[in-house]
Amino acid sequence: MARVHILATGGTIAGRGATDTSSAYRPGSVMIEQLIDSVPGLASLAEVTGEQFAQISSQDMNELLWRGLANRINELFEGDAADGVVVTHGTDTAEETGYFLHLTVTSERPVVLTGSMRPATSLSADGPLNLYNAVSVAADRDARNRGVMLAINDDLHSARDVTKSSTTDVQTFISPGPGLLGTARLGRIRYFRRPVRRHTTQSGFSADGERRMPRVDVLFSHAGMHADLVRASVSLGARGIVIAGVGNGNVPGPVVNSLAEAVKSGVIVVRATRVGSGDVERGVELNDDDLGFVVADQLSPQKSRILLQLCLAHELDRKAVQDAFYQY
């Protein structure tokens, strides 16, 4: 029987409300042992163990915890202490944690994030079934070498492609563009594809604590955006700026000039888009070669920030950063 270790970080899946129908709740208040006990049939899927890695709302997730998670997962796999790992996580930043792990876990063994949109004490809580499905995927030998995944609401997403699309809908997670990796329903798993970009064992990135994750700011573009926001980021020590641009990663003219000045000072600028899907292409409307900009290709602003941080931590130059956005 496969050995699956659950790393609990808190979030809504571990939330507790005053009543079964209350909309007010406290995330991260149910411990991992209680979560495991709330899911009938887990023992039939795998030999399950649990660990309370953190107990936070996912808006408080940060780079230090990301590194700790990646290193703990790598330690479990290198010591042959688990065949698969499940991470329970709040939904707000699950896509960011998942993508960081997608780039820094060094094993082909499955890592599966899951969470819930309703707290554990809620009427019709979705957490127990999500956890059941996540464990079934983590225990599945065919889940290997698919990168880090998110199993939620019967769907199976790649951590690279998934994003949260609704503040409250149980079916909030989507993978625009590439689509689902597969489905996982009551332990029945179907795979549709494998990720084609580099991840985990093919990744050149490390979560080594010796490498400092530099500051990278995300600036949201809009009509009438002020150029002084760019100068403020640079003055506060940002080594990278990701633009959540309009359309194909665009910003107003004065902001373009400020970004070009930032590039000359050594800051790496990545043009992403605030639009929910689609590619940001080089040389469309802006001359990226002359301006020294990097384009995000398919990555969202929040995931572009993670990739850029890792690139900077590994001291990649601008050309290598652009290559990374096409490779990862």
C-alpha positions in Angstrom: 0.0 0.0 0.0 1.3 3.5 -0.9 2.5 5.8 1.9 0.9 9.3 1.7 2.1 12.0 4.1 -0.2 15.0 4.5 1.4 18.4 5.3 -1.3 20.7 6.7 -0.9 24.5 6.4 -4.4 25.7 7.6 -6.8 27.5 5.3 -10.6 27.2 4.9 -10.4 23.4 4.7 -9.3 23.6 8.4 -11.8 26.4 9.2 -14.3 26.4 12.0 -17.5 28.5 12.2 -19.8 29.3 15.0 -22.6 27.3 13.4 -23.0 25.0 10.4 -24.6 27.8 8.4 -22.5 30.8 9.5 -20.6 32.7 6.8 -18.1 33.9 9.4 -15.4 31.4 10.3 -11.8 31.1 11.5 -9.4 29.5 9.0 -6.7 27.1 10.1 -8.4 26.1 13.4 -8.9 22.4 12.8 -5.8 20.3 13.3 -4.6 17.7 10.8 -5.6 14.7 13.0 -9.2 15.9 13.0 -9.1 16.5 9.2 -7.9 12.9 8.7 -10.5 11.5 11.0 -13.3 13.4 9.2 -12.7 11.5 5.9 -14.1 8.0 5.8 -12.2 5.5 3.8 -8.8 7.1 3.7 -7.2 4.0 5.1 -8.4 2.0 2.1 -6.5 4.3 -0.2 -3.1 4.5 1.4 -1.1 4.3 4.6 -1.8 7.9 5.7 0.3 10.0 8.1 -0.1 13.7 8.9 1.9 16.7 10.0 0.8 20.2 11.1 3.4 22.2 9.0 1.6 25.6 9.6 -1.7 26.9 10.8 -2.4 30.1 8.8 -4.8 31.7 6.4 -3.3 31.4 2.9 -3.1 35.1 2.4 -0.3 34.9 5.0 1.8 32.4 3.0 5.3 33.7 2.2 8.6 32.8 0.6 10.0 31.4 3.9 7.1 29.0 4.3 7.4 28.0 0.6 11.1 27.1 1.0 10.2 25.2 4.2 7.5 23.2 2.4 9.7 22.4 -0.6 12.6 21.3 1.6 10.3 19.2 3.8 8.8 17.5 0.8 12.3 16.8 -0.7 13.4 15.5 2.6 10.5 13.0 2.8 11.1 11.8 -0.7 14.9 11.6 -0.4 14.5 9.6 2.8 11.9 7.3 1.2 9.5 8.2 3.9 6.5 8.7 1.6 5.4 7.7 -1.9 3.3 10.8 -2.3 2.6 14.0 -0.4 -0.7 16.0 0.0 -0.6 19.6 1.1 -3.8 21.1 2.5 -3.9 24.8 1.8 -6.1 27.8 1.7 -7.5 28.5 -1.8 -6.5 32.1 -2.0 -2.8 31.5 -2.7 -2.8 27.7 -3.5 -1.9 28.4 -7.1 1.2 30.3 -6.0 2.4 27.8 -3.5 1.7 25.0 -6.0 3.8 26.7 -8.7 6.7 27.4 -6.4 6.7 23.6 -5.4 6.3 22.7 -9.1 9.7 24.5 -9.7 11.6 23.4 -6.6 10.5 19.8 -5.6 13.2 17.5 -6.9 11.3 14.2 -7.1 9.0 12.6 -9.7 6.8 11.4 -6.9 3.4 13.1 -6.7 2.7 16.2 -4.7 -1.0 17.2 -4.6 -2.4 20.3 -3.1 -6.0 20.5 -2.0 -8.3 22.8 -0.1 -11.9 23.8 0.2 -14.3 26.7 -0.4 -16.4 25.9 2.7 -15.0 25.5 6.2 -14.8 22.1 7.9 -17.8 22.8 10.1 -20.0 24.2 7.3 -23.2 22.6 6.0 -22.1 20.5 3.0 -18.4 21.0 3.6 -16.4 20.2 0.5 -13.0 19.6 2.2 -13.4 15.9 3.2 -14.1 14.7 -0.4 -11.3 17.0 -1.8 -8.9 15.4 0.7 -10.1 11.9 -0.2 -9.5 12.6 -3.9 -6.1 14.2 -3.3 -4.9 11.2 -1.3 -6.1 8.9 -4.0 -4.0 10.8 -6.6 -0.9 11.0 -4.3 -1.2 7.2 -3.8 -1.5 6.5 -7.6 1.7 5.3 -9.2 0.6 6.8 -12.5 0.6 10.3 -10.9 4.4 10.3 -11.0 6.2 12.8 -13.2 3.2 15.0 -13.7 4.6 17.8 -11.6 2.7 19.4 -8.7 -1.1 19.2 -9.0 -4.2 20.6 -7.4 -7.1 18.2 -6.7 -10.3 20.0 -6.0 -14.0 19.6 -6.7 -13.3 16.4 -8.7 -10.9 18.2 -11.0 -7.1 17.7 -11.4 -5.1 20.7 -12.4 -1.4 21.4 -13.1 0.0 23.9 -10.6 1.5 25.8 -13.5 -1.9 26.4 -15.2 -4.5 26.6 -12.5 -6.0 29.8 -11.1 -8.8 30.8 -8.8 -11.7 32.4 -10.7 -14.4 33.1 -8.2 -14.4 34.4 -4.7 -17.1 32.0 -3.4 -18.1 29.4 -6.1 -17.1 25.9 -5.1 -16.1 25.4 -8.8 -13.6 28.3 -8.5 -10.5 26.7 -10.0 -9.9 26.6 -13.7 -7.0 26.0 -16.0 -7.5 28.4 -18.9 -5.6 27.5 -22.1 -4.0 24.1 -21.5 -7.1 22.7 -19.6 -7.3 20.0 -16.9 -4.7 17.4 -16.3 -7.5 15.0 -15.5 -10.3 14.3 -13.0 -10.3 12.5 -9.6 -13.7 11.5 -8.3 -14.3 9.2 -5.3 -10.9 7.8 -6.0 -11.5 7.1 -9.7 -8.7 9.0 -11.5 -8.5 9.8 -15.2 -5.6 11.6 -16.8 -5.9 13.6 -20.0 -2.3 14.9 -20.4 1.1 15.6 -18.9 2.6 19.0 -18.5 4.9 19.9 -21.4 7.0 22.6 -19.6 9.9 21.9 -17.3 9.1 21.1 -13.7 10.3 19.2 -10.6 13.1 16.8 -11.8 13.7 18.8 -15.0 13.8 22.1 -13.1 17.0 24.1 -12.7 15.7 25.9 -9.6 16.3 25.1 -5.9 14.6 26.0 -2.6 18.0 26.1 -0.9 17.8 28.6 2.0 21.1 30.0 1.1 19.5 31.7 -1.9 17.7 34.8 -0.9 14.4 35.4 -2.7 14.7 39.1 -3.8 11.9 41.6 -3.8 9.7 41.5 -6.9 6.6 43.8 -7.1 3.5 43.3 -9.2 2.0 46.5 -10.5 -1.5 46.6 -11.9 -2.0 48.5 -15.1 -5.1 50.5 -15.7 -6.3 53.6 -17.6 -4.5 56.6 -16.1 -1.9 54.5 -14.3 0.8 56.7 -12.7 4.4 56.3 -13.6 5.6 57.1 -10.1 4.5 53.6 -9.0 7.4 52.2 -10.9 9.8 54.7 -9.4 8.5 53.9 -5.9 9.1 50.1 -6.4 12.7 50.8 -7.5 13.3 53.1 -4.6 12.0 50.5 -2.2 14.5 48.0 -3.4 12.6 45.9 -6.0 15.0 43.9 -8.2 12.2 42.9 -10.4 8.8 44.3 -11.5 6.0 42.4 -13.0 3.4 44.4 -14.9 -0.2 43.1 -14.8 -0.8 44.9 -18.1 -3.9 45.6 -20.0 -4.5 43.4 -23.1 -1.2 42.0 -24.4 0.7 43.3 -21.3 0.4 47.0 -22.1 0.8 50.1 -20.0 0.3 53.8 -20.6 3.2 55.7 -22.4 4.6 57.5 -19.4 4.8 54.2 -17.5 6.7 52.6 -20.4 9.3 55.3 -20.0 9.6 54.7 -16.2 9.9 51.0 -16.8 12.7 51.6 -19.4 14.5 53.7 -16.8 14.1 50.9 -14.3 15.7 48.5 -16.7 18.7 50.8 -17.1 19.2 50.7 -13.3 19.4 46.9 -13.4 15.8 46.0 -12.6 14.2 43.2 -14.7 10.8 44.1 -16.0 8.3 41.4 -17.0 5.2 42.2 -19.0 2.3 39.9 -18.0 -1.4 40.6 -18.4 -4.3 41.2 -16.1 -6.5 39.3 -18.6 -7.5 35.8 -17.5 -5.9 33.9 -20.3 -3.8 34.2 -23.4 -0.1 34.7 -24.2 1.9 37.9 -23.9 4.1 38.1 -27.0 7.3 39.9 -27.6 7.3 42.9 -29.8 3.6 43.4 -30.0 2.9 47.2 -29.7 6.1 47.6 -27.7 9.7 47.0 -28.9 10.7 44.7 -26.1 14.2 44.2 -27.5 15.0 48.0 -27.5 13.3 48.5 -24.1 14.9 45.5 -22.4 11.6 44.0 -21.3 10.9 40.3 -20.7 7.4 38.9 -21.6 5.6 36.4 -19.4 4.3 34.2 -22.3 1.4 32.3 -20.6 2.1 32.9 -16.9 -0.2 35.1 -14.8 1.3 38.1 -12.9 1.4 36.2 -9.6 3.2 33.2 -11.1 5.4 35.4 -13.1 6.6 37.0 -9.9 7.5 33.6 -8.5 9.5 32.6 -11.6 11.2 35.9 -11.7 12.2 35.7 -8.0 13.7 32.3 -8.6 15.5 33.5 -11.6 17.0 36.4 -9.7 17.9 34.2 -6.7 19.8 32.0 -9.2 21.5 35.1 -10.7 20.2 34.7 -14.3 20.7 37.5 -16.7 17.8 39.0 -18.7 18.2 36.7 -21.7 18.2 33.7 -19.5 15.1 35.0 -17.7 13.3 35.3 -21.0 14.3 31.8 -21.8 13.0 30.6 -18.5 9.5 32.1 -19.2 9.4 30.0 -22.4 10.7 26.9 -20.7 8.7 26.9 -17.5 
